[in-house]
Amino acid sequence: MKNTLALKLVKIGCAILLTAIPALPQEHKWAGRTLDGLEWRIHVELAMLPFQGVFDTLRFEVQGRTVTLSGQVVRETVKVNAERVVKRLEGVDSVINQIEVLPSSRRDDAIRMNVYRAIYESRPLDRYGTRALPPIHIIVRDGAVTLEGLVDSEPDRNMAFLRALKATHHVTNNLRVAPEE
């Protein structure tokens, strides 16, 4: 009898703990700060969007119960889906969608692929390409390239920039280095 009661109490305690974990603030190195429960849920939803890739970048800001989305994407569906998934989250009353859909251009598409190959297809940066969503994002607009995202070290940041410069001449390096854990 005592064993059964103790087992039930342990199960109840575990269930309470498991439901409380998502509400705890979590450190996220991409953001460079601790994300609260709502911010973490938004981050996860945006990271799991279908059709989002290395040629897109999404950002968000939370003010009260309003979320402002920004960034650049190559597909309209990513913009629409980002707003849809964030809007349905508990704790969000409104979404301001400022995500820019990049204009379609064969020239920009060719630059995207050239920069992608230059960065991800040779050592040591190829290790970044094995992740589900590679952390170095290549944003191309009217022939100009901007590198966004996070790398592990300053040498990786510089190498990505130099490789992108080999593929095209107009490169802005907004890559950040992850803080030491």
PyMOL commands that set and color helices and strands:
alter all, ss='L'
color gray80, all
select helices_A, chain A and resi 2-23+37-47+76-87+106-120+125-130+154-167
alter helices_A, ss='H'
color red, helices_A
select strands_A, chain A and resi 26-28+33-35+57-63+66-73+94-97+100-101+136-141+144-151+171-177
alter strands_A, ss='S'
color yellow, strands_A
deselect
rebuild
show_as cartoon
